[in-house]
Amino acid sequence: MARVDDPRYVAAFRIVRRLRALGHAAYFAGGCVRDLLLGVTPQDFDVATSATPDLVQAAFPRTELVGAHFGVVLVIDHLAKERVATEVATFRHDGAYSDGRRPDAVKFSLDPREDVLRRDFTINGLLLNAMEYDAGDRVEDCVLDYVGGRGDLHARLVRAIGEPAVRFAEDKLRMLRAVRFAARLGFSVERRTMDAMVHQAETIRVVSAERVRDELTKILTEGGARRGLELLDESGVLAQVLPEIKRMQGVEQPPQYHPEGDVWTHTLMMLEQLPPGSSATLAWGMLLHDVGKPATFTAPDPGRPGDRIRFNGHVDVGVAVARTILTRLRFSNEECEQILALVKHHMQFGDVMQMKESTLKRFLRLPKFEEHLALHRADCMSSHGKLDLYEFAKERYEELGEEQIRPRLLLTGEDLIAAGYKPGPQFKGMLEAAEDAQLEGAVTTKEEALRVVRERFGG
């Protein structure tokens, strides 16, 4: 990463330089230091300082208070026509966490070591002397490490700072964060840290649904989604936050269609194909697409030779179960609509080669159809491996284009009224019949569309 070309880096460095010029200690802190040591471009640069929030505000012309009680100020800069907001946090020591989420009180500190000791994991507890780093020193030589974070980076371990049970008792969400970092980085969770998670897994229930949702979404979309689900299961947290997914384990599938194994294994294999940066809706769609199978499992009938395992109605049940999960986790209406559509329509690919042209076009014009394609491809690659239906749908989708999939309608409700029909429930069927004929290419004018309506509905 170029040290001077990234606006986020430049903004954070300018903050450190200014604070130090005023006599305060100031360092890059947390995830950005971890990422620099790993050779990864940081997503953000955070600053930790001995300056109190009022002094930080006094030092810069544009600031926003985002957590004054916790010593957090956003310093706003504009570089390369880009608004850059850098989080600047005062060194602090936290009091008790009576709600398992935030400290009841904090005490500002002048000691960077005291600040590090209240953080979550050793790999996130590193500080960087930005002045030395910007001067050209190796990043490894500019790091302050009070908790063994560099050693854990080399060992590829996520380890709680201090006593794991205390860290998780302070903030239960840290259990999900441990999983996220381990999954995304390809690390293991240190044994005592995992043991503490297993012991406290049930306490995750006190965390708000929104915070759980956001952390689960990051686990699914930042990379290593399969590993994330496996670690959630190993820690016992999965059964607490997504019991419906836990129930997939051991649910057998017909081997002729799913040689990979049970529903849980199939879902993990799909998640393994999710690239980092995938949309939240696609990730949750993949996770939930078969969530209706446990409740609809039907074993083969011994009295019927050749009978197989079936999941009759699993799509409808899956939509209902998925809606319950998404409502519980307080997803937005827009997100719910797309995720539920992915669950609802994932089996329709089995019919794409036999669909009427009008039915196919209606299918292909589902919102964000690229996500339906991606889910179906992963579904195939995680079971029988055949992509003929995927290739057919993808080819027709690209070949037809928006104008043919969603053409300007030849017939509207106003046209029906003008033709002498009275508005009523039958209008929907009339307009659909006219549109079907249009999508099939059977009619190309308003008069021809009206003729179809009259032939089918009279008048």
Protein Blocks (a to p, Z undefined) as FASTA:
>chain_A
ZZklpmklmmmmmmmmmmmmnopacddehjllmmmmnopacfbdcdddfbdfklmmmmpm
bdcdfblmnopacddddeehiacdddddddddddddfkopacfbdcddfbfklmmmmmmb
fklmcccdfklmmnopafklmcccfkommmmmmnopacdehjfklmmmmpmmlmmmmmmm
mmmnopacdfklmmmmmmmmmmmmmpcfklmmmmmmmmmmngoklmmmmmmmmnommmmm
mmmlmmmgopacdfklmmnbpfklmmmmmmmmpcghiafklmmmmmmmmmmmmmmgccdd
fklghiacddehklmmmmmmmmmmmmmnopafklmmmmmmmmmmmmmmmmmmmpcfklmm
mmmmgghkllmmmmmmmmmmmmnopaklmmmmmmmmmmnommlmmccdfbdfklmmmnop
acdfklmmmmmmmmmmmmnopacbfklmmmmmmmmngZZ
